[in-house]
Amino acid sequence: MCGITGYLGDRQAKAVLFEGLRRLEYRGYDSAGICVISPEGEMGCVRVSGNLDALAGALEGAELPGTTGIGHTRWATHGPPTVENAHPHLDCDGNIAVVHNGIIENFVKLKHSLQSRGHRFKSQTDTETIAHLIEENYHGDLAEALRLSLGELAGAYGIVAVHRDNPDVIVAARRDSPLVLGIGDGEYFIASAVPAYLTRTRRFIFLEDGELLVVNRSGYSISGPDGREVSHRPVEVDWDIDAAEKGGYDDFMLKEIFEQPRAVADTLADKFDSSGEIEVEELCLEPEAARELRRIVVVACGTSYHAGLLAKYLFERWAALPVEIEIASEFRYRNLVVTGDDLVVAVSQSGETMDTLAGVREAKRRGASVIAVVNVVGSQMTREADGVIYTHAGPEVGVAATKTFTAQMAAMYLLAMHLGRLRGGVSDEKYRMIVGELQVLPPKIEEVLEGRDAVIACAEKYQHCRDFLFLGRSVGYPVAMEGALKLKEISYLHAEGYPAGEMKHGPIALLDKDVPVVAIAPRNSVYDKMISNIEEVKARGAPVVAVATRGDPEIEEICDDVLWVPETMEMLYPVLTVVPLQLFAYYVAKLRGCNVDQPRNLAKTVTVE
């Protein structure tokens, strides 16, 4: 979850490292630090508590000459976000500096052992044990010292280390925590995610689990767990650099909300052949295998779980298959009944989410086929799954997912339709109708965005409420879940998403004039049921905000406020109805003075358990 940067080249490392950290701040912003080594072996470190603005202030007066260095922005796991717990961490003599993402599960045992041998610890982190282990194993070869140290570590890690005696060397290693190497012209960039250095290079190598990287003035080498050198072809990353900048918007989150028409359009654009049939080369799903499937299991976390919940409805309706939707952190620890007749669909924006990745591995171990729905080319999940559908949302910097969610939904429509076609459940006529409606979704999203003034008025009206209930039925239920998640993520208000029919089984007891209910109520097959639920809410005195199909007089008459969306097919409404809820969460949070891009206690990519 933390952001890691490393640089070796001819430029002054301080500026390059900080630039990379700024683009990775969404991965953690509890504390930060930079360490630079000069050609003469002088090593300087600056560490702060707080976000990168605090580090920028500390760096202004800091002399850190040198063209080799490492940096880190932290999401705290072990120890509070203090200067002492900020990375980089040093060994006893201040010769070795280490940054780390992940959790060292046996660090307490290692720490006690190291202390018994005279090592002096200054922090409460698990990371500092790595610096002291490298110190013990160092005999002039930093790479070998790291390799020996890795053998003593249990848990997940992305590690980057430098030594003052080797000012032209950086070493790195990973296990269950992402690291990439960016290749420039006589310079090298190490990071925990590609966006860190997209302005510097488009050529990246994604390290595999168990690999160790050595970078020096002559180039780089990568070796596997057995110490043998391995070769990787660099991947050309074609993300738009401007997509990682604010582009005139106040916040990344607002920019990314307004990028959703393009994110959906781009996700759909390359998935059809010349005849109009769905064709995804990376999917690797043979027609015979699709017809013989017994069941689909969708595995995901957070917002991706809500996209997976929508997929359950789609797969059941269009592919006529039983579907289970699983929270990844629970899926991996159950006594799984998954076989070679099952298809596991893993949904992850980053392709590095620890719990989802572990679920993928467990499913494959039991013989199931795995398709990953992922936004990041070359990420770990794309390399381990049998097939991939890429969502072309581009880099998403805001911690609360917005455009990646709608892109995931678009990908799910394609996958469900494709399975339906292969299994004979979607006729030619129905297929053409769905595809036609999908293709006009981007301009309809733009239409929803144009109605943001009504959303702002709604946010102003309800910003002081402490509790919200979001209700939906059928495919409106995942939207209710996502709307509630967005509001609590960035405004720190209590919000719950419920199936509307479940309201009478408990939540209705919470309702009064101070608990607004947000109802997902477009005109569809469950519309009349939603009207009944809204009437029940109104009878208890709670205000109702409806997300409804434009021009619906019945909704307008019974609800306190209405946020309109254009008409579309029933199963496609989630792409439209979620957008006003994203805007509502955004404006409530802004009115409450919250940092929408960096909500407290959260980070973008969850690479630890």
C-alpha positions in Angstrom: 0.0 0.0 0.0 3.0 2.3 0.5 4.6 4.2 -2.3 8.2 3.3 -3.1 10.6 5.1 -5.5 14.2 4.5 -6.4 16.5 6.3 -8.9 20.0 5.7 -10.4 21.2 7.9 -13.2 22.8 11.3 -14.0 20.1 13.6 -12.6 20.0 14.9 -9.0 18.1 12.1 -7.3 16.3 14.2 -4.7 14.0 15.9 -7.3 13.4 12.7 -9.3 12.5 10.7 -6.1 10.1 13.4 -4.9 8.4 13.6 -8.2 7.8 9.9 -8.2 6.5 10.0 -4.6 4.1 12.8 -5.5 2.5 10.5 -8.1 2.3 7.7 -5.6 0.9 9.6 -2.7 -2.5 7.9 -3.1 -0.8 4.7 -1.8 -0.1 6.2 1.6 0.3 9.6 3.2 1.0 9.0 6.9 4.7 9.8 6.7 7.4 10.1 4.0 11.1 10.2 3.5 14.0 10.3 1.0 17.6 9.0 1.2 20.3 10.1 -1.3 23.9 8.9 -1.7 26.6 11.0 -3.2 29.3 9.5 -5.5 31.7 9.9 -2.5 29.5 7.7 -0.3 27.9 10.5 1.7 24.4 9.5 2.6 21.7 12.0 3.6 18.1 11.1 4.8 15.1 13.4 5.3 12.0 11.9 7.0 8.8 13.5 8.2 5.5 12.7 9.8 2.6 13.7 7.5 2.0 13.9 3.8 4.3 15.0 1.0 3.6 18.6 1.6 5.5 18.2 4.9 8.3 16.4 3.1 8.5 19.2 0.5 9.0 21.7 3.3 11.7 19.7 4.9 13.5 19.2 1.6 13.7 22.9 0.8 16.7 23.5 3.0 18.2 20.0 2.8 21.4 19.5 1.0 21.1 16.0 -0.6 23.6 15.9 -3.5 23.7 12.6 -5.4 22.3 10.7 -8.3 21.3 7.5 -6.5 18.5 7.3 -3.9 15.3 5.8 -2.6 12.1 7.3 -1.3 8.9 6.3 0.4 5.4 7.5 1.4 3.9 5.4 4.1 0.5 3.9 5.0 1.1 2.9 8.6 0.8 -0.7 9.7 3.3 -1.2 12.5 3.7 1.8 14.7 2.0 5.2 14.5 2.9 7.7 11.7 5.9 9.4 13.5 9.2 10.5 12.2 10.9 7.6 13.9 8.6 5.2 12.1 9.0 6.9 8.7 11.0 5.2 5.9 13.8 4.9 4.9 15.1 2.9 7.9 18.8 2.5 8.6 21.0 -0.1 10.2 23.0 0.5 13.4 25.8 2.4 11.7 23.7 4.4 9.2 25.4 2.6 6.2 22.3 0.9 4.8 18.9 2.4 4.0 15.8 0.4 3.3 12.2 1.2 2.1 9.6 -1.5 2.2 5.9 -2.2 1.3 4.1 -5.1 2.9 4.1 -6.9 6.3 7.0 -9.0 7.7 5.0 -11.5 9.8 7.9 -12.8 11.9 9.4 -9.4 12.6 8.9 -9.6 16.4 11.0 -12.8 16.6 13.6 -11.4 14.2 13.8 -8.2 16.2 14.3 -9.9 19.5 17.0 -12.1 18.0 18.8 -9.1 16.4 18.6 -7.1 19.7 20.1 -10.1 21.6 23.1 -9.8 19.2 23.5 -6.1 19.9 21.5 -4.4 17.2 19.9 -1.1 18.3 16.3 -0.4 17.0 14.9 3.1 16.8 11.4 2.4 15.5 8.3 0.3 16.0 8.2 -0.9 12.4 8.7 -4.3 10.9 10.8 -2.7 8.2 13.7 -1.8 10.4 14.4 -5.5 10.9 15.3 -5.8 7.2 18.0 -3.1 7.5 19.6 -4.9 10.4 19.4 -8.3 8.7 21.2 -6.9 5.7 23.8 -5.4 8.0 24.5 -8.8 9.5 24.7 -10.4 6.0 26.7 -7.7 4.3 30.3 -8.6 3.4 30.9 -6.2 0.5 28.1 -7.5 -1.8 24.8 -5.7 -1.2 22.8 -8.0 -3.5 24.0 -11.1 -1.8 23.3 -9.6 1.6 19.7 -8.9 0.6 19.3 -12.4 -0.8 20.5 -14.0 2.4 18.2 -11.7 4.4 15.2 -12.7 2.3 15.6 -16.3 3.4 14.8 -15.2 7.0 11.7 -13.1 6.2 8.1 -14.4 6.4 5.3 -12.4 4.9 4.9 -10.0 2.0 7.4 -7.4 0.9 8.6 -5.1 -1.8 12.1 -4.0 -0.7 14.5 -1.5 -2.1 17.9 -0.9 -0.4 21.1 1.1 -0.8 24.5 1.1 0.9 26.8 4.1 1.3 29.8 1.9 0.2 28.0 1.1 -3.1 26.8 4.6 -4.2 26.2 3.3 -7.7 24.0 0.3 -6.8 20.4 -0.2 -5.9 19.0 -3.6 -5.0 15.3 -4.6 -4.8 13.2 -7.7 -4.2 9.5 -8.6 -4.1 7.1 -11.2 -2.7 3.3 -10.5 -2.9 4.0 -6.8 -3.2 4.5 -5.0 -6.5 7.7 -3.5 -7.8 8.5 -2.2 -11.3 11.7 -1.2 -13.0 11.4 1.8 -15.4 14.1 1.9 -18.1 15.3 5.2 -19.4 18.3 6.4 -21.4 21.2 5.5 -19.1 19.0 5.9 -16.0 16.7 3.5 -14.1 13.6 4.1 -12.0 12.2 1.7 -9.4 8.7 2.1 -8.0 5.8 0.3 -6.5 3.5 1.4 -9.4 3.9 2.6 -12.9 2.4 6.1 -12.5 5.4 7.2 -10.5 7.6 7.6 -13.5 5.3 7.8 -16.6 6.8 11.2 -17.4 10.3 9.7 -17.5 9.8 6.5 -19.4 7.2 4.2 -21.0 9.3 1.0 -20.7 8.7 -1.0 -17.6 9.6 -4.4 -16.3 7.3 -6.0 -13.7 9.2 -8.1 -11.2 7.8 -11.5 -10.4 7.5 -13.0 -6.9 10.8 -14.2 -5.5 12.9 -12.1 -7.9 15.9 -9.9 -7.0 16.8 -6.9 -9.0 20.3 -5.2 -9.1 20.7 -1.9 -10.8 24.1 -0.2 -11.4 25.8 2.1 -13.9 26.3 -0.8 -16.3 22.6 -1.7 -16.4 20.4 -4.1 -14.5 20.1 -7.8 -13.8 17.2 -9.9 -12.4 17.6 -13.3 -10.7 15.1 -15.8 -9.5 14.7 -17.5 -6.1 17.4 -20.0 -7.1 19.9 -17.2 -7.9 19.9 -17.8 -11.7 19.5 -14.8 -13.9 16.1 -14.4 -15.6 15.1 -12.3 -18.6 12.0 -10.1 -18.9 10.9 -8.2 -22.0 10.0 -4.6 -21.1 6.3 -3.6 -21.4 5.4 -0.5 -23.2 2.8 1.4 -21.1 0.5 3.6 -23.1 -1.3 5.4 -20.4 -1.9 9.1 -21.1 0.4 11.2 -19.0 -2.1 13.9 -18.7 -4.5 11.4 -17.1 -2.3 11.4 -14.0 -2.6 15.2 -13.6 -5.5 17.3 -12.3 -6.1 19.1 -15.6 -7.7 22.1 -14.1 -10.0 20.3 -11.6 -9.8 21.0 -7.9 -9.3 17.3 -7.1 -8.3 14.1 -8.8 -11.5 12.5 -7.7 -13.7 15.1 -9.4 -11.5 14.9 -12.6 -11.9 11.1 -12.5 -15.6 11.3 -12.1 -15.8 13.5 -15.2 -13.5 11.1 -17.1 -16.0 8.3 -16.8 -17.6 8.7 -20.3 -14.1 8.2 -21.8 -13.2 5.4 -19.4 -16.4 3.4 -20.4 -15.9 4.2 -24.1 -12.3 3.1 -24.1 -13.1 -0.1 -22.2 -15.7 -1.0 -24.8 -13.7 0.3 -27.9 -11.3 -2.6 -28.5 -13.5 -5.5 -27.6 -15.4 -6.1 -30.9 -14.3 -7.6 -34.2 -15.2 -6.3 -37.6 -18.5 -8.2 -37.6 -19.5 -6.7 -34.3 -18.9 -9.8 -32.2 -17.1 -9.5 -28.9 -13.5 -10.5 -29.3 -11.0 -10.3 -26.5 -7.7 -11.9 -27.4 -6.4 -12.1 -23.8 -9.6 -13.8 -22.6 -8.5 -17.3 -23.6 -12.0 -18.7 -23.2 -12.8 -21.5 -25.7 -16.4 -22.0 -26.7 -16.5 -25.6 -25.6 -15.1 -24.7 -22.2 -17.7 -22.0 -21.8 -20.5 -24.4 -22.6 -19.3 -26.9 -20.1 -19.0 -24.5 -17.1 -20.8 -25.6 -14.0 -20.6 -22.3 -12.0 -19.0 -18.9 -11.9 -17.4 -17.6 -8.7 -16.7 -13.8 -8.5 -13.9 -12.8 -6.1 -13.2 -9.1 -5.2 -12.8 -6.5 -2.5 -14.3 -3.1 -1.8 -15.6 -1.2 -4.8 -14.5 -4.1 -7.1 -16.8 -6.3 -5.0 -19.7 -4.1 -6.0 -18.8 -4.5 -9.7 -18.7 -8.2 -9.0 -22.1 -8.1 -7.4 -23.5 -6.6 -10.6 -21.8 -9.3 -12.5 -23.7 -11.9 -10.6 -27.0 -10.6 -11.9 -25.6 -10.4 -15.4 -24.1 -13.9 -15.5 -27.2 -15.4 -14.2 -29.5 -13.6 -16.6 -27.4 -13.7 -19.8 -25.2 -16.8 -19.4 -27.7 -18.9 -17.4 -25.1 -20.0 -14.9 -25.3 -20.1 -11.1 -23.0 -17.5 -9.6 -21.4 -17.0 -6.2 -20.0 -13.6 -5.2 -17.2 -13.8 -2.6 -15.3 -11.2 -0.6 -11.7 -12.2 -1.3 -10.5 -12.0 2.3 -13.1 -14.6 3.2 -12.8 -16.7 0.1 -9.2 -17.7 0.6 -9.7 -19.0 4.1 -12.8 -21.1 3.5 -12.9 -24.9 2.7 -13.4 -24.1 -0.9 -15.4 -26.4 -3.1 -14.0 -25.1 -6.4 -13.2 -27.5 -9.3 -12.0 -27.5 -12.9 -15.7 -27.1 -14.0 -15.8 -23.6 -12.4 -14.8 -20.2 -13.7 -13.4 -17.7 -11.2 -13.7 -14.1 -12.1 -11.3 -11.9 -10.1 -11.9 -8.2 -10.1 -9.1 -5.8 -9.1 -8.3 -2.3 -10.3 -4.6 -2.6 -9.5 -4.2 -6.3 -10.2 -2.1 -6.4 -7.0 -4.8 -6.6 -4.3 -3.4 -9.0 -1.8 -6.6 -10.8 -0.8 -7.9 -11.1 -4.3 -4.5 -12.3 -5.6 -4.4 -15.0 -2.9 -7.9 -16.1 -3.9 -6.8 -16.4 -7.5 -3.9 -18.6 -6.5 -6.1 -20.8 -4.3 -8.6 -21.2 -7.1 -6.0 -22.2 -9.6 -4.5 -24.7 -7.2 -7.9 -26.4 -7.0 -8.1 -26.6 -10.8 -10.5 -23.7 -11.6 -10.0 -21.4 -14.6 -9.5 -17.7 -13.7 -10.3 -14.6 -15.6 -9.0 -11.3 -14.2 -10.7 -8.0 -14.8 -7.9 -5.5 -14.2 -6.9 -1.9 -15.1 -3.1 -2.2 -14.9 -1.3 -3.9 -17.8 1.4 -6.3 -16.6 0.2 -6.4 -13.0 0.7 -9.6 -11.0 -2.9 -10.8 -11.4 -2.7 -10.5 -15.2 0.3 -12.8 -15.2 -1.2 -15.4 -13.0 -4.8 -15.6 -14.4 -5.7 -17.8 -17.4 -7.4 -14.9 -19.2 -7.7 -11.1 -18.8 -10.2 -8.3 -19.6 -8.5 -4.9 -19.3 -10.5 -1.9 -18.3 -9.0 1.1 -20.1 -9.7 3.7 -17.4 -6.2 5.0 -17.2 -4.4 5.8 -14.0 -6.8 6.6 -11.1 -5.1 8.7 -8.4 -8.1 9.4 -6.1 -8.2 6.8 -3.4 -12.0 6.4 -3.7 -12.6 4.5 -7.0 -14.9 6.1 -9.5 -14.0 5.8 -13.2 -12.4 2.3 -12.5 -15.8 1.2 -11.1 -17.8 2.2 -14.2 -15.1 0.7 -16.4 -15.3 -2.6 -14.5 -19.1 -2.6 -15.0 -18.6 -2.1 -18.7 -16.1 -5.0 -18.8 -18.6 -7.2 -16.9 -21.3 -6.4 -19.5 -19.0 -7.6 -22.2 -17.9 -10.8 -20.4 -21.5 -11.7 -19.5 -22.7 -11.1 -23.1 -19.8 -13.1 -24.5 -20.5 -16.1 -22.2 -24.2 -15.7 -23.1 -23.4 -15.9 -26.8 -21.1 -18.9 -26.4 -23.7 -20.7 -24.3 -26.6 -19.8 -26.5 -28.4 -17.6 -24.0 -28.2 -14.3 -25.9 -30.0 -14.2 -29.2 -28.8 -12.1 -32.2 -31.6 -9.6 -31.7 -31.0 -9.2 -28.0 -27.2 -9.0 -28.5 -27.6 -6.1 -31.1 -29.9 -4.3 -28.7 -27.6 -4.5 -25.7 -24.5 -3.5 -27.8 -26.4 -0.6 -29.2 -27.4 0.6 -25.7 -23.8 0.1 -24.4 -22.4 2.3 -27.2 -24.6 5.2 -26.2 -23.8 5.0 -22.5 -20.8 7.5 -22.6 -22.9 10.4 -23.9 -25.6 9.5 -21.3 -23.0 9.6 -18.5 -22.1 13.1 -19.8 -25.8 14.1 -19.5 -25.8 12.9 -15.9 -22.7 14.9 -15.2 -24.3 18.0 -16.6 -26.9 17.8 -13.8 -24.4 18.3 -11.0 -26.0 21.6 -9.8 -28.9 19.5 -8.5 -26.4 17.2 -6.7 -24.6 20.2 -5.2 -28.0 21.5 -3.8 -28.7 18.1 -2.4 -25.3 17.9 -0.7 -25.8 21.4 0.8 -29.2 20.2 2.2 -28.0 17.0 3.8 -24.3 17.6 4.7 -25.0 17.9 8.4 -26.8 14.5 8.7 -24.8 11.8 10.4 -26.5 8.7 9.1 -27.7 7.6 5.6 -29.5 4.6 4.3 -29.0 3.6 0.6 -31.7 1.3 -0.9 -31.8 -0.6 -4.2 -33.3 -3.7 -5.7 -32.0 -6.1 -8.4 -29.1 -4.3 -10.1 -29.8 -1.2 -8.1 -28.6 -3.0 -5.0 -24.9 -3.0 -6.0 -25.3 0.7 -6.7 -26.8 1.3 -3.3 -23.8 -0.5 -1.8 -21.3 1.6 -3.8 -23.1 4.9 -3.0 -22.9 4.2 0.7 -19.3 3.2 0.5 -18.3 6.4 -1.4 -20.1 8.6 1.2 -18.4 7.0 4.2 -15.0 6.7 2.5 -14.6 10.4 1.9 -17.0 12.3 4.2 -16.6 10.0 7.3 -20.3 9.8 7.7 -22.1 6.6 8.5 -23.9 5.1 5.5 -25.3 1.7 4.8 -26.3 0.1 1.5 -29.2 -2.4 1.7 -31.5 -4.4 -0.6 -34.7 -2.4 -0.3 -36.8 -5.4 0.6 -34.6 -6.0 3.6 -35.4 -2.6 5.1 -38.3 -4.0 7.0 -36.1 -6.7 8.6 -34.2 -4.2 10.8 -32.9 -1.0 9.3 -36.4 0.6 9.3 -35.9 1.0 13.1 -33.3 3.6 12.4 -35.4 5.9 10.3 -36.5 9.3 11.4 -36.3 12.9 10.1 -32.6 13.0 10.6 -31.8 9.9 8.6 -32.0 10.5 4.8 -32.7 7.5 2.6 -31.2 7.4 -0.9 -33.4 5.3 -3.2 -32.1 3.9 -6.5 -35.4 3.9 -8.4 -35.2 4.0 -12.2 -38.1 2.8 -14.2 -37.5 -1.0 -14.4 -39.0 -4.3 -13.5 -38.8 -3.6 -9.8 -40.0 0.0 -10.0 -43.3 -0.6 -8.3 -41.6 -2.4 -5.4 -39.2 0.5 -5.0 -42.2 2.9 -4.9 -43.7 0.8 -2.1 -40.4 1.0 -0.1 -40.2 4.7 -0.6 -43.7 5.1 0.7 -42.7 3.1 3.8 -39.8 5.3 4.4 -41.9 8.5 4.1 -44.4 7.0 6.5 -41.6 7.0 9.1 -40.8 10.7 8.5 -37.4 10.1 6.8 -36.5 12.4 3.9 -35.9 10.6 0.5 -33.5 11.4 -2.2 -34.3 9.3 -5.3 -32.1 8.5 -8.3 -34.7 8.1 -11.0 -35.4 8.1 -14.8 -35.8 11.6 -16.1 -39.4 12.8 -16.4 -40.9 10.4 -13.8 -43.8 12.4 -12.2 -44.6 9.8 -9.6 -41.1 9.8 -8.1 -41.1 13.6 -8.2 -44.3 13.8 -6.2 -43.4 11.4 -3.4 -39.7 12.2 -2.9 -38.0 15.2 -1.3 -35.3 15.4 -3.9 -34.6 13.7 -7.2 -31.4 13.2 -9.1 -32.2 12.4 -12.7 -30.6 10.0 -15.2 -31.5 9.2 -18.8 -33.5 6.2 -19.8 -31.6 3.0 -20.7 -32.0 -0.8 -20.6 -32.7 -2.2 -17.1 -29.4 -4.0 -16.7 -27.4 -1.0 -17.8 -28.9 1.5 -15.3 -26.1 1.0 -12.8 -23.5 2.8 -15.0 -25.8 5.9 -14.9 -27.3 5.7 -11.4 -24.0 5.5 -9.6 -22.7 8.8 -11.1 -25.0 11.1 -9.1 -24.0 9.2 -5.9 -20.3 9.7 -6.6 -21.0 13.4 -7.1 -23.1 13.5 -3.9 -20.4 11.9 -1.8 -17.8 14.3 -3.4 -19.7 17.5 -2.6 -20.8 16.4 0.9 -17.1 15.7 1.7 -16.0 19.0 0.2 -18.6 20.9 2.2 -17.4 19.2 5.3 -13.8 20.2 4.6 -12.5 16.6 3.9 -9.6 15.7 1.7 -11.4 13.7 -1.0 -8.2 12.5 -2.7 -6.6 11.3 0.5 -9.3 10.2 2.9 -8.0 9.3 6.4 -6.8 5.8 7.1 -7.2 4.7 3.5 -4.8 3.9 0.6 -5.4 3.2 -3.0 -4.0 -0.3 -3.5 -4.3 -2.7 -0.6 -1.3 -5.0 -0.9 -1.3 -6.1 2.8 -3.8 -8.3 4.7 
